[in-house]
Amino acid sequence: MKKAVYIYLLLAVVDGLVIAYVDSQSNWDDTGVTVFLILIGTVIFSYLADKKPWLIGLAVSGWIPLWAVVSTHNYGAFLALIPGFIGAYAGYFCKKAWTK
């Protein structure tokens, strides 16, 4: 992979950690905003990285279920992976379609 892909992957991990931190706060109860942030983050980073959208989707949205399972045993948080992968593959396929 190119050097830029690693930078985008690192930024995606940081984005996912920030989203997971905000989502884990006791006064945060807005799932719609969390899903929107996951979608936007994965679309942008997957579009920029142009490689391995599944990894970008996991890097952004994987932290929420990890935190929820460890802290509260909430296995329903794995649903956060769905918008992550949808956004990642949407960004990847948009890049493929627009650069041909």
Phi and psi in radians as a Rosetta constraint file:
Dihedral C 1 N 2 CA 2 C 2 CIRCULARHARMONIC -1.303 0.35
Dihedral N 2 CA 2 C 2 N 3 CIRCULARHARMONIC 2.835 0.35
Dihedral C 2 N 3 CA 3 C 3 CIRCULARHARMONIC -1.105 0.35
Dihedral N 3 CA 3 C 3 N 4 CIRCULARHARMONIC -0.641 0.35
Dihedral C 3 N 4 CA 4 C 4 CIRCULARHARMONIC -1.123 0.35
Dihedral N 4 CA 4 C 4 N 5 CIRCULARHARMONIC -0.559 0.35
Dihedral C 4 N 5 CA 5 C 5 CIRCULARHARMONIC -1.116 0.35
Dihedral N 5 CA 5 C 5 N 6 CIRCULARHARMONIC -0.685 0.35
Dihedral C 5 N 6 CA 6 C 6 CIRCULARHARMONIC -1.147 0.35
Dihedral N 6 CA 6 C 6 N 7 CIRCULARHARMONIC -0.632 0.35
Dihedral C 6 N 7 CA 7 C 7 CIRCULARHARMONIC -1.153 0.35
Dihedral N 7 CA 7 C 7 N 8 CIRCULARHARMONIC -0.776 0.35
Dihedral C 7 N 8 CA 8 C 8 CIRCULARHARMONIC -1.146 0.35
Dihedral N 8 CA 8 C 8 N 9 CIRCULARHARMONIC -0.623 0.35
Dihedral C 8 N 9 CA 9 C 9 CIRCULARHARMONIC -1.152 0.35
Dihedral N 9 CA 9 C 9 N 10 CIRCULARHARMONIC -0.736 0.35
Dihedral C 9 N 10 CA 10 C 10 CIRCULARHARMONIC -1.102 0.35
Dihedral N 10 CA 10 C 10 N 11 CIRCULARHARMONIC -0.745 0.35
Dihedral C 10 N 11 CA 11 C 11 CIRCULARHARMONIC -1.127 0.35
Dihedral N 11 CA 11 C 11 N 12 CIRCULARHARMONIC -0.618 0.35
Dihedral C 11 N 12 CA 12 C 12 CIRCULARHARMONIC -1.147 0.35
Dihedral N 12 CA 12 C 12 N 13 CIRCULARHARMONIC -0.682 0.35
Dihedral C 12 N 13 CA 13 C 13 CIRCULARHARMONIC -1.125 0.35
Dihedral N 13 CA 13 C 13 N 14 CIRCULARHARMONIC -0.766 0.35
Dihedral C 13 N 14 CA 14 C 14 CIRCULARHARMONIC -1.095 0.35
Dihedral N 14 CA 14 C 14 N 15 CIRCULARHARMONIC -0.746 0.35
Dihedral C 14 N 15 CA 15 C 15 CIRCULARHARMONIC -1.053 0.35
Dihedral N 15 CA 15 C 15 N 16 CIRCULARHARMONIC -0.783 0.35
Dihedral C 15 N 16 CA 16 C 16 CIRCULARHARMONIC -1.111 0.35
Dihedral N 16 CA 16 C 16 N 17 CIRCULARHARMONIC -0.682 0.35
Dihedral C 16 N 17 CA 17 C 17 CIRCULARHARMONIC -1.148 0.35
Dihedral N 17 CA 17 C 17 N 18 CIRCULARHARMONIC -0.695 0.35
Dihedral C 17 N 18 CA 18 C 18 CIRCULARHARMONIC -1.139 0.35
Dihedral N 18 CA 18 C 18 N 19 CIRCULARHARMONIC -0.779 0.35
Dihedral C 18 N 19 CA 19 C 19 CIRCULARHARMONIC -1.088 0.35
Dihedral N 19 CA 19 C 19 N 20 CIRCULARHARMONIC -0.758 0.35
Dihedral C 19 N 20 CA 20 C 20 CIRCULARHARMONIC -1.129 0.35
Dihedral N 20 CA 20 C 20 N 21 CIRCULARHARMONIC -0.669 0.35
Dihedral C 20 N 21 CA 21 C 21 CIRCULARHARMONIC -1.113 0.35
Dihedral N 21 CA 21 C 21 N 22 CIRCULARHARMONIC -0.821 0.35
Dihedral C 21 N 22 CA 22 C 22 CIRCULARHARMONIC -1.117 0.35
Dihedral N 22 CA 22 C 22 N 23 CIRCULARHARMONIC -0.726 0.35
Dihedral C 22 N 23 CA 23 C 23 CIRCULARHARMONIC -1.150 0.35
Dihedral N 23 CA 23 C 23 N 24 CIRCULARHARMONIC -0.476 0.35
Dihedral C 23 N 24 CA 24 C 24 CIRCULARHARMONIC -1.477 0.35
Dihedral N 24 CA 24 C 24 N 25 CIRCULARHARMONIC -0.108 0.35
Dihedral C 24 N 25 CA 25 C 25 CIRCULARHARMONIC -1.210 0.35
Dihedral N 25 CA 25 C 25 N 26 CIRCULARHARMONIC 2.530 0.35
Dihedral C 25 N 26 CA 26 C 26 CIRCULARHARMONIC -1.195 0.35
Dihedral N 26 CA 26 C 26 N 27 CIRCULARHARMONIC -0.456 0.35
Dihedral C 26 N 27 CA 27 C 27 CIRCULARHARMONIC -1.608 0.35
Dihedral N 27 CA 27 C 27 N 28 CIRCULARHARMONIC 0.048 0.35
Dihedral C 27 N 28 CA 28 C 28 CIRCULARHARMONIC -1.698 0.35
Dihedral N 28 CA 28 C 28 N 29 CIRCULARHARMONIC 2.075 0.35
Dihedral C 28 N 29 CA 29 C 29 CIRCULARHARMONIC -2.472 0.35
Dihedral N 29 CA 29 C 29 N 30 CIRCULARHARMONIC 0.885 0.35
Dihedral C 29 N 30 CA 30 C 30 CIRCULARHARMONIC -2.254 0.35
Dihedral N 30 CA 30 C 30 N 31 CIRCULARHARMONIC 1.528 0.35
Dihedral C 30 N 31 CA 31 C 31 CIRCULARHARMONIC -1.148 0.35
Dihedral N 31 CA 31 C 31 N 32 CIRCULARHARMONIC -0.605 0.35
Dihedral C 31 N 32 CA 32 C 32 CIRCULARHARMONIC -1.072 0.35
Dihedral N 32 CA 32 C 32 N 33 CIRCULARHARMONIC -0.723 0.35
Dihedral C 32 N 33 CA 33 C 33 CIRCULARHARMONIC -1.188 0.35
Dihedral N 33 CA 33 C 33 N 34 CIRCULARHARMONIC -0.688 0.35
Dihedral C 33 N 34 CA 34 C 34 CIRCULARHARMONIC -1.078 0.35
Dihedral N 34 CA 34 C 34 N 35 CIRCULARHARMONIC -0.791 0.35
Dihedral C 34 N 35 CA 35 C 35 CIRCULARHARMONIC -1.100 0.35
Dihedral N 35 CA 35 C 35 N 36 CIRCULARHARMONIC -0.736 0.35
Dihedral C 35 N 36 CA 36 C 36 CIRCULARHARMONIC -1.073 0.35
Dihedral N 36 CA 36 C 36 N 37 CIRCULARHARMONIC -0.764 0.35
Dihedral C 36 N 37 CA 37 C 37 CIRCULARHARMONIC -1.122 0.35
Dihedral N 37 CA 37 C 37 N 38 CIRCULARHARMONIC -0.670 0.35
Dihedral C 37 N 38 CA 38 C 38 CIRCULARHARMONIC -1.118 0.35
Dihedral N 38 CA 38 C 38 N 39 CIRCULARHARMONIC -0.814 0.35
Dihedral C 38 N 39 CA 39 C 39 CIRCULARHARMONIC -1.052 0.35
Dihedral N 39 CA 39 C 39 N 40 CIRCULARHARMONIC -0.855 0.35
Dihedral C 39 N 40 CA 40 C 40 CIRCULARHARMONIC -1.104 0.35
Dihedral N 40 CA 40 C 40 N 41 CIRCULARHARMONIC -0.771 0.35
Dihedral C 40 N 41 CA 41 C 41 CIRCULARHARMONIC -1.092 0.35
Dihedral N 41 CA 41 C 41 N 42 CIRCULARHARMONIC -0.763 0.35
Dihedral C 41 N 42 CA 42 C 42 CIRCULARHARMONIC -1.244 0.35
Dihedral N 42 CA 42 C 42 N 43 CIRCULARHARMONIC -0.651 0.35
Dihedral C 42 N 43 CA 43 C 43 CIRCULARHARMONIC -1.085 0.35
Dihedral N 43 CA 43 C 43 N 44 CIRCULARHARMONIC -0.824 0.35
Dihedral C 43 N 44 CA 44 C 44 CIRCULARHARMONIC -1.131 0.35
Dihedral N 44 CA 44 C 44 N 45 CIRCULARHARMONIC -0.887 0.35
Dihedral C 44 N 45 CA 45 C 45 CIRCULARHARMONIC -1.224 0.35
Dihedral N 45 CA 45 C 45 N 46 CIRCULARHARMONIC -0.591 0.35
Dihedral C 45 N 46 CA 46 C 46 CIRCULARHARMONIC -1.234 0.35
Dihedral N 46 CA 46 C 46 N 47 CIRCULARHARMONIC -0.636 0.35
Dihedral C 46 N 47 CA 47 C 47 CIRCULARHARMONIC -1.126 0.35
Dihedral N 47 CA 47 C 47 N 48 CIRCULARHARMONIC -0.745 0.35
Dihedral C 47 N 48 CA 48 C 48 CIRCULARHARMONIC -1.272 0.35
Dihedral N 48 CA 48 C 48 N 49 CIRCULARHARMONIC -0.716 0.35
Dihedral C 48 N 49 CA 49 C 49 CIRCULARHARMONIC -1.277 0.35
Dihedral N 49 CA 49 C 49 N 50 CIRCULARHARMONIC -0.647 0.35
Dihedral C 49 N 50 CA 50 C 50 CIRCULARHARMONIC 1.086 0.35
Dihedral N 50 CA 50 C 50 N 51 CIRCULARHARMONIC 0.323 0.35
Dihedral C 50 N 51 CA 51 C 51 CIRCULARHARMONIC -2.547 0.35
Dihedral N 51 CA 51 C 51 N 52 CIRCULARHARMONIC 2.584 0.35
Dihedral C 51 N 52 CA 52 C 52 CIRCULARHARMONIC 0.759 0.35
Dihedral N 52 CA 52 C 52 N 53 CIRCULARHARMONIC 1.227 0.35
Dihedral C 52 N 53 CA 53 C 53 CIRCULARHARMONIC -1.120 0.35
Dihedral N 53 CA 53 C 53 N 54 CIRCULARHARMONIC -0.498 0.35
Dihedral C 53 N 54 CA 54 C 54 CIRCULARHARMONIC -1.110 0.35
Dihedral N 54 CA 54 C 54 N 55 CIRCULARHARMONIC -0.586 0.35
Dihedral C 54 N 55 CA 55 C 55 CIRCULARHARMONIC -1.269 0.35
Dihedral N 55 CA 55 C 55 N 56 CIRCULARHARMONIC -0.675 0.35
Dihedral C 55 N 56 CA 56 C 56 CIRCULARHARMONIC -1.136 0.35
Dihedral N 56 CA 56 C 56 N 57 CIRCULARHARMONIC -0.765 0.35
Dihedral C 56 N 57 CA 57 C 57 CIRCULARHARMONIC -1.050 0.35
Dihedral N 57 CA 57 C 57 N 58 CIRCULARHARMONIC -0.717 0.35
Dihedral C 57 N 58 CA 58 C 58 CIRCULARHARMONIC -1.245 0.35
Dihedral N 58 CA 58 C 58 N 59 CIRCULARHARMONIC -0.623 0.35
Dihedral C 58 N 59 CA 59 C 59 CIRCULARHARMONIC -1.157 0.35
Dihedral N 59 CA 59 C 59 N 60 CIRCULARHARMONIC -0.597 0.35
Dihedral C 59 N 60 CA 60 C 60 CIRCULARHARMONIC -1.518 0.35
Dihedral N 60 CA 60 C 60 N 61 CIRCULARHARMONIC -0.864 0.35
Dihedral C 60 N 61 CA 61 C 61 CIRCULARHARMONIC -1.671 0.35
Dihedral N 61 CA 61 C 61 N 62 CIRCULARHARMONIC -0.123 0.35
Dihedral C 61 N 62 CA 62 C 62 CIRCULARHARMONIC -1.279 0.35
Dihedral N 62 CA 62 C 62 N 63 CIRCULARHARMONIC -0.343 0.35
Dihedral C 62 N 63 CA 63 C 63 CIRCULARHARMONIC -1.312 0.35
Dihedral N 63 CA 63 C 63 N 64 CIRCULARHARMONIC -0.506 0.35
Dihedral C 63 N 64 CA 64 C 64 CIRCULARHARMONIC -1.159 0.35
Dihedral N 64 CA 64 C 64 N 65 CIRCULARHARMONIC -0.905 0.35
Dihedral C 64 N 65 CA 65 C 65 CIRCULARHARMONIC -1.155 0.35
Dihedral N 65 CA 65 C 65 N 66 CIRCULARHARMONIC -0.579 0.35
Dihedral C 65 N 66 CA 66 C 66 CIRCULARHARMONIC -1.055 0.35
Dihedral N 66 CA 66 C 66 N 67 CIRCULARHARMONIC -0.828 0.35
Dihedral C 66 N 67 CA 67 C 67 CIRCULARHARMONIC -1.146 0.35
Dihedral N 67 CA 67 C 67 N 68 CIRCULARHARMONIC -0.747 0.35
Dihedral C 67 N 68 CA 68 C 68 CIRCULARHARMONIC -1.161 0.35
Dihedral N 68 CA 68 C 68 N 69 CIRCULARHARMONIC -0.691 0.35
Dihedral C 68 N 69 CA 69 C 69 CIRCULARHARMONIC -1.215 0.35
Dihedral N 69 CA 69 C 69 N 70 CIRCULARHARMONIC -0.728 0.35
Dihedral C 69 N 70 CA 70 C 70 CIRCULARHARMONIC -1.200 0.35
Dihedral N 70 CA 70 C 70 N 71 CIRCULARHARMONIC -0.742 0.35
Dihedral C 70 N 71 CA 71 C 71 CIRCULARHARMONIC -1.512 0.35
Dihedral N 71 CA 71 C 71 N 72 CIRCULARHARMONIC -0.698 0.35
Dihedral C 71 N 72 CA 72 C 72 CIRCULARHARMONIC -2.220 0.35
Dihedral N 72 CA 72 C 72 N 73 CIRCULARHARMONIC 0.072 0.35
Dihedral C 72 N 73 CA 73 C 73 CIRCULARHARMONIC 0.990 0.35
Dihedral N 73 CA 73 C 73 N 74 CIRCULARHARMONIC 0.634 0.35
Dihedral C 73 N 74 CA 74 C 74 CIRCULARHARMONIC -1.630 0.35
Dihedral N 74 CA 74 C 74 N 75 CIRCULARHARMONIC 1.669 0.35
Dihedral C 74 N 75 CA 75 C 75 CIRCULARHARMONIC -1.380 0.35
Dihedral N 75 CA 75 C 75 N 76 CIRCULARHARMONIC -0.196 0.35
Dihedral C 75 N 76 CA 76 C 76 CIRCULARHARMONIC -1.194 0.35
Dihedral N 76 CA 76 C 76 N 77 CIRCULARHARMONIC -0.277 0.35
Dihedral C 76 N 77 CA 77 C 77 CIRCULARHARMONIC -1.209 0.35
Dihedral N 77 CA 77 C 77 N 78 CIRCULARHARMONIC -0.225 0.35
Dihedral C 77 N 78 CA 78 C 78 CIRCULARHARMONIC -1.116 0.35
Dihedral N 78 CA 78 C 78 N 79 CIRCULARHARMONIC -0.262 0.35
Dihedral C 78 N 79 CA 79 C 79 CIRCULARHARMONIC -1.141 0.35
Dihedral N 79 CA 79 C 79 N 80 CIRCULARHARMONIC -0.300 0.35
Dihedral C 79 N 80 CA 80 C 80 CIRCULARHARMONIC -1.177 0.35
Dihedral N 80 CA 80 C 80 N 81 CIRCULARHARMONIC -0.312 0.35
Dihedral C 80 N 81 CA 81 C 81 CIRCULARHARMONIC -1.250 0.35
Dihedral N 81 CA 81 C 81 N 82 CIRCULARHARMONIC -0.454 0.35
Dihedral C 81 N 82 CA 82 C 82 CIRCULARHARMONIC -1.096 0.35
Dihedral N 82 CA 82 C 82 N 83 CIRCULARHARMONIC -0.954 0.35
Dihedral C 82 N 83 CA 83 C 83 CIRCULARHARMONIC -1.151 0.35
Dihedral N 83 CA 83 C 83 N 84 CIRCULARHARMONIC -0.451 0.35
Dihedral C 83 N 84 CA 84 C 84 CIRCULARHARMONIC -1.121 0.35
Dihedral N 84 CA 84 C 84 N 85 CIRCULARHARMONIC -0.810 0.35
Dihedral C 84 N 85 CA 85 C 85 CIRCULARHARMONIC -1.299 0.35
Dihedral N 85 CA 85 C 85 N 86 CIRCULARHARMONIC -0.609 0.35
Dihedral C 85 N 86 CA 86 C 86 CIRCULARHARMONIC -1.074 0.35
Dihedral N 86 CA 86 C 86 N 87 CIRCULARHARMONIC -0.826 0.35
Dihedral C 86 N 87 CA 87 C 87 CIRCULARHARMONIC -1.142 0.35
Dihedral N 87 CA 87 C 87 N 88 CIRCULARHARMONIC -0.694 0.35
Dihedral C 87 N 88 CA 88 C 88 CIRCULARHARMONIC -1.128 0.35
Dihedral N 88 CA 88 C 88 N 89 CIRCULARHARMONIC -0.786 0.35
Dihedral C 88 N 89 CA 89 C 89 CIRCULARHARMONIC -1.281 0.35
Dihedral N 89 CA 89 C 89 N 90 CIRCULARHARMONIC -0.515 0.35
Dihedral C 89 N 90 CA 90 C 90 CIRCULARHARMONIC -1.132 0.35
Dihedral N 90 CA 90 C 90 N 91 CIRCULARHARMONIC -0.785 0.35
Dihedral C 90 N 91 CA 91 C 91 CIRCULARHARMONIC -1.118 0.35
Dihedral N 91 CA 91 C 91 N 92 CIRCULARHARMONIC -0.693 0.35
Dihedral C 91 N 92 CA 92 C 92 CIRCULARHARMONIC -1.136 0.35
Dihedral N 92 CA 92 C 92 N 93 CIRCULARHARMONIC -0.828 0.35
Dihedral C 92 N 93 CA 93 C 93 CIRCULARHARMONIC -1.263 0.35
Dihedral N 93 CA 93 C 93 N 94 CIRCULARHARMONIC -0.527 0.35
Dihedral C 93 N 94 CA 94 C 94 CIRCULARHARMONIC -1.131 0.35
Dihedral N 94 CA 94 C 94 N 95 CIRCULARHARMONIC -0.727 0.35
Dihedral C 94 N 95 CA 95 C 95 CIRCULARHARMONIC -1.091 0.35
Dihedral N 95 CA 95 C 95 N 96 CIRCULARHARMONIC -0.768 0.35
Dihedral C 95 N 96 CA 96 C 96 CIRCULARHARMONIC -1.111 0.35
Dihedral N 96 CA 96 C 96 N 97 CIRCULARHARMONIC -0.708 0.35
Dihedral C 96 N 97 CA 97 C 97 CIRCULARHARMONIC -1.272 0.35
Dihedral N 97 CA 97 C 97 N 98 CIRCULARHARMONIC -0.629 0.35
Dihedral C 97 N 98 CA 98 C 98 CIRCULARHARMONIC -1.493 0.35
Dihedral N 98 CA 98 C 98 N 99 CIRCULARHARMONIC -0.284 0.35
Dihedral C 98 N 99 CA 99 C 99 CIRCULARHARMONIC -1.741 0.35
Dihedral N 99 CA 99 C 99 N 100 CIRCULARHARMONIC 0.081 0.35
